[in-house]
Amino acid sequence: MVDWAMRNRAEQTWRRTLITPEGVDLNLRLADAWQRLGAFLIDLLVMVGMLFALALLIRIILSISGESGLQFSMVLALLSLFILRNFYFILQEVGRRAATVGKRAMSLRVVARSGERLTADRVIARNLMREIEFYLPVSFVLDNLASSQADWATALGGLGWTIIFALFPLFNRDRMRVGDLLAGTWVVRAPKRDLQGDIGNVWEGAPVFRFTDAQLDVYGVFELQTLEKVLRDARPEAIVPVAAAIRRKIGMPDNGEHDFAFLTAYYNAVRQRMERGLLFGKRKIDKYDTGSGA
């Protein structure tokens, strides 16, 4: 009993509240420092692999074109390094999965601590801090090691700088980098789930629900993504209140029955309406977006 209580208490220290637009606590679990380190190391390996591929490409170009291709190769190398250093993390985390290759391998993703959707400005802010946390001090160390007149004090200062920022997540309860602290983000666990078929499919004999266009226009892309997560998790403590909230919002009677079938039908109908709307250039970002209807 004591062991179970200790394990439960330890598990709760990693749990955090994230409230959906429907007011449901998704009860997320934070990534620990070792998972985040593993994800970062995987991303570094991917970046190094991309640099090797770039070096191979430049060597092929020079072998074909000779000195005439030297200037082009230098421009290609500088441009590729700039994009890789500044946009590798940003472009992946601003996407639908909100995760880099390393984070996906470790089953992690980035979320906004406020419960809102993860915006590009948050992703840019958290990743620009990596320049100060990692790239800049590591550059000091490498430049000094490569120099014939190495300044060991500067090299050791850069190494100490890197270590301080690397250990920062160990000294706050939410395991946040400085970038997470400034951007208002968490890195949470997002374990892979085996789904039985498409979310849009319901079982044979399930009740049929019909929705008007006005009822389908209540929510936008962000709310649809949130509803998809609720359906994939299939947790009763989330299904029931979300179904009740949506029924109230769209003016449908709440009989307290067939909640999962209702949410599945509503999700499918909203998604189909959005897909049709996209054919005509319409996109409703969230429920507060009144500029366009999907």
C-alpha positions in Angstrom: 0.0 0.0 0.0 2.8 2.4 0.9 4.7 1.6 -2.4 1.5 2.2 -4.4 0.9 5.5 -2.6 4.5 6.6 -3.3 4.2 5.7 -6.9 0.9 7.5 -7.3 2.3 10.6 -5.6 5.3 10.6 -7.9 3.1 10.1 -10.9 1.0 13.1 -9.9 4.0 15.4 -9.7 4.3 15.0 -13.5 0.6 15.6 -14.2 -0.6 19.1 -15.3 -3.9 20.6 -16.1 -4.7 21.7 -19.6 -8.3 23.0 -20.1 -9.9 22.6 -23.5 -12.3 25.1 -25.0 -15.1 22.9 -23.6 -13.7 23.3 -20.1 -12.4 19.7 -19.8 -9.1 18.9 -18.1 -7.1 16.7 -20.4 -4.6 16.0 -17.5 -1.4 15.9 -19.4 1.9 14.3 -18.3 5.1 16.3 -18.6 8.2 15.0 -20.3 11.0 14.4 -17.9 14.5 15.9 -18.4 16.0 12.6 -19.8 13.2 12.2 -22.4 13.8 15.8 -23.5 17.6 15.2 -23.6 17.0 12.0 -25.7 14.8 13.9 -28.1 17.4 16.7 -28.5 20.2 14.2 -29.1 18.2 12.5 -31.8 17.5 15.9 -33.4 21.2 16.7 -33.3 22.0 13.4 -35.0 19.4 14.2 -37.7 21.0 17.6 -38.2 24.5 16.1 -38.4 23.2 13.6 -41.0 21.8 16.5 -43.0 25.1 18.3 -42.8 27.0 15.2 -44.1 24.5 14.9 -47.0 25.1 18.6 -47.7 28.8 18.1 -47.7 28.5 15.1 -50.1 26.3 17.2 -52.4 28.8 20.0 -52.5 31.6 17.6 -53.2 29.6 16.1 -56.1 28.9 19.6 -57.5 32.6 20.6 -57.3 33.7 17.3 -58.9 31.5 18.0 -61.8 31.9 21.8 -62.2 35.4 22.3 -60.8 36.3 25.8 -59.6 33.4 27.4 -61.6 31.0 25.8 -59.1 32.9 27.0 -56.0 30.9 30.2 -55.5 27.6 28.4 -55.9 28.7 25.7 -53.5 29.6 28.3 -50.9 26.3 30.1 -51.2 24.5 26.7 -51.0 26.4 25.8 -47.9 25.8 29.1 -46.1 22.1 29.2 -47.0 21.6 25.5 -45.9 23.4 26.1 -42.6 21.3 29.2 -41.9 18.1 27.3 -42.6 19.1 24.3 -40.6 20.2 26.3 -37.6 17.3 28.6 -37.5 14.3 26.7 -38.9 14.8 23.0 -38.2 13.0 23.1 -34.9 10.6 26.0 -35.8 9.2 24.5 -39.0 8.5 21.1 -37.4 7.0 22.4 -34.1 4.7 24.9 -35.8 3.2 22.0 -37.7 0.2 19.8 -36.8 2.2 17.4 -34.7 4.0 20.2 -32.8 7.1 18.0 -32.6 10.5 17.5 -34.2 11.8 14.1 -35.4 13.4 13.6 -32.0 10.3 14.5 -30.0 8.2 12.2 -32.2 10.7 9.4 -31.6 10.4 10.0 -27.8 6.6 10.4 -28.0 6.7 14.0 -27.0 5.0 17.2 -28.3 4.9 20.9 -27.4 1.7 22.5 -26.0 0.8 26.0 -24.8 0.5 26.1 -21.0 -2.6 28.4 -21.3 -4.6 25.6 -23.0 -4.8 27.7 -26.2 -3.6 26.3 -29.5 0.1 26.5 -30.0 0.8 29.6 -32.1 3.8 30.3 -34.4 4.9 33.2 -32.1 5.2 30.8 -29.2 7.2 28.3 -31.2 9.5 31.0 -32.6 10.1 32.5 -29.1 11.0 29.1 -27.5 13.4 28.2 -30.3 15.1 31.5 -30.7 16.3 31.1 -27.1 18.2 28.0 -28.2 20.6 30.4 -29.9 21.6 31.7 -26.5 21.2 28.4 -24.6 23.2 26.2 -27.0 24.4 27.5 -30.4 26.3 30.6 -29.1 28.2 29.0 -26.3 29.0 25.9 -28.3 30.3 28.2 -31.1 32.7 29.8 -28.5 34.0 26.3 -27.6 34.5 25.1 -31.2 36.0 28.3 -32.4 38.6 28.2 -29.7 39.4 24.6 -30.2 39.9 25.2 -33.9 42.1 28.2 -33.3 45.9 28.0 -33.3 45.9 30.4 -30.4 43.1 28.9 -28.3 41.7 31.0 -25.4 40.9 28.3 -22.9 39.2 30.7 -20.5 36.7 31.6 -23.2 36.3 27.9 -24.1 35.6 26.9 -20.5 33.2 29.8 -20.1 31.3 28.7 -23.1 31.2 25.1 -21.8 30.0 26.3 -18.4 27.3 28.5 -20.1 26.0 25.5 -22.0 26.0 23.3 -18.9 24.0 25.9 -16.9 21.3 26.2 -19.5 21.3 22.4 -20.1 20.7 21.8 -16.4 18.0 24.5 -16.0 15.1 22.0 -16.5 16.3 20.1 -13.5 15.7 23.1 -11.2 12.0 23.8 -11.9 9.0 21.6 -11.3 7.7 21.8 -14.9 11.0 20.7 -16.4 11.1 23.8 -18.6 13.9 25.2 -20.7 14.4 29.0 -20.5 12.7 29.0 -24.0 9.6 27.3 -22.6 9.5 29.7 -19.7 9.5 32.7 -22.0 7.1 31.3 -24.6 4.6 29.8 -22.1 5.0 26.2 -23.3 5.3 22.7 -22.0 6.8 19.6 -23.5 4.4 16.8 -22.7 4.2 13.0 -23.4 2.1 12.0 -26.3 2.2 8.2 -26.5 1.3 6.6 -29.7 -2.1 5.0 -29.8 -3.4 2.1 -32.0 -6.7 3.3 -33.4 -9.3 0.8 -34.5 -10.3 2.4 -37.8 -11.1 6.0 -38.7 -12.5 8.3 -36.0 -15.3 9.1 -38.5 -16.6 5.6 -38.4 -19.3 4.5 -35.9 -20.4 1.0 -35.0 -23.3 -0.7 -36.7 -26.6 0.1 -34.9 -25.4 3.5 -33.5 -28.0 6.2 -33.5 -28.0 8.6 -36.5 -27.4 12.3 -35.7 -28.3 15.2 -38.1 -26.8 18.6 -37.8 -27.7 21.9 -39.4 -25.1 24.2 -41.1 -25.4 26.6 -38.2 -24.7 23.9 -35.7 -21.6 22.8 -37.7 -20.3 26.4 -37.9 -20.0 26.7 -34.1 -16.5 25.4 -34.0 -13.3 25.9 -36.0 -10.1 23.9 -36.8 -8.7 24.3 -33.3 -11.8 22.9 -31.6 -12.0 20.1 -34.1 -8.4 19.1 -33.3 -9.3 19.2 -29.6 -12.3 17.0 -30.2 -10.2 14.6 -32.2 -7.9 14.2 -29.2 -10.8 13.6 -26.9 -12.1 10.9 -29.2 -8.8 9.2 -29.6 -8.2 9.2 -25.9 -11.7 7.8 -25.3 -11.7 8.6 -21.6 -15.2 8.6 -20.1 -14.4 11.4 -17.8 -13.8 13.6 -20.8 -16.3 12.2 -23.3 -19.4 12.9 -21.0 -18.7 16.6 -20.2 -17.5 17.4 -23.7 -20.7 15.9 -25.3 -22.8 17.9 -22.8 -20.9 21.1 -23.6 -21.3 20.7 -27.3 -25.0 19.8 -27.1 -25.6 23.0 -25.1 -23.6 25.0 -27.5 -25.4 23.9 -30.6 -28.9 23.7 -28.9 -29.4 19.9 -29.0 -31.2 18.1 -26.1 -29.0 16.3 -23.7 -30.4 12.9 -22.9 -27.1 11.7 -21.4 -27.0 8.8 -23.8 -24.8 7.7 -26.8 -22.2 10.5 -26.0 -19.4 8.8 -27.9 -21.6 8.2 -30.9 -22.8 11.8 -30.8 -19.3 13.2 -30.6 -18.1 10.9 -33.4 -21.0 12.0 -35.6 -20.4 15.7 -34.9 -16.7 15.4 -35.5 -17.3 13.6 -38.8 -19.9 16.2 -39.9 -17.8 19.2 -39.0 -14.7 17.8 -40.7 -16.6 17.1 -43.9 -18.1 20.6 -43.9 -14.6 22.1 -43.4 -13.2 20.0 -46.2 -15.9 21.2 -48.5 -15.3 24.8 -47.4 -11.6 24.5 -48.1 -12.4 23.9 -51.8 -13.7 27.4 -51.9 -10.9 28.9 -49.9 -12.8 29.1 -46.6 -11.2 28.3 -43.3 -12.5 28.9 -39.8 -9.5 28.9 -37.5 -11.5 28.6 -34.2 -14.8 29.4 -32.7 -13.8 33.1 -32.3 -13.0 33.5 -36.0 -16.0 35.3 -37.6 -14.2 36.4 -40.7 -14.9 33.2 -42.6 -17.1 30.2 -42.3 -16.1 26.7 -43.1 
